């Protein structure tokens, strides 16, 4: 679920449109990227007329979002060399599908997966709140949105239980970690299950509003039902993965649907226990970037420990004449984002 309408966050300065002339020899000396990958967030497709967010303030282009996704796929497929993989950072279909029944939700997911299936590279999927409005976690685990790769050498491939977190290595000395920000959440769980009851109890301890999606009057406004959190087991596993990466001199990119830094989000659209996730990251040297969606306006900051936090603008609120996706080129000492449409170019050095 989206946040209330808020002013756009001030993004870090974009790269200039016109770059200074460089001699051909100088350009030829610049090393090629180690690899690249595509990024996109909050497609929130539904076969429905345009609507608005839950506060009636922001327009949502439900049907056209699938066209923008297909355009992104075409652009990635045309790149040479192609991206090594694509990150779909959650909310690929909208909760309005569920109002029309399970068949409509399945059809919407099928169209999104068919669009992404035209790519000849892996697609890694985060689970957002809108996936969980449409499906239970058990169904998602059997769907095309379960993107966990086969286990490989190194730390445990995933936390115990039904947690969607995992890690993978696209190139030597680079590791990517996908976190499950809704492992602690009443969404997607049977109402009589212990995990549902425990999450709902925590939420109600923090949020006394009749509408649990309302942050009104909260000391910790991230405690709303459209957010979620990380279990201690997931955080312990995350810590073990980062320790392995420290010991092996790897650079790590972390991603998930929910932002975990207040300066790359607003105060509402954060993971419930974002401070715990940040504490794990800041206790290690290997993390260079955290990628998220959820906040449709996007955001960015470089935190006090030198970690880049990039929140991608959402496709769902992107006008039909624009788009919101990008390709990130990874070098030994930086990542360079080439954005399309609403997403600005950016250089993230490490």
KARADA-V660238 format. One record per helix or strand of 2 or more residues. SS is the DSSP state (a for helix, b for strand). FROM is the first residue (numbers start at 1). LEN is the number of residues. Records with the same first field share a line. If there is no record, write none. Layout:
SS: FROM-LEN, FROM-LEN
This chain:
a: 24-6, 64-15, 96-4, 102-15, 129-6, 137-5, 194-13, 232-16, 262-3, 274-9, 315-3
b: 35-6, 51-2, 59-2, 85-4, 122-4, 166-6, 174-5, 251-5, 287-6, 299-4, 308-4, 324-7, 334-8, 346-4
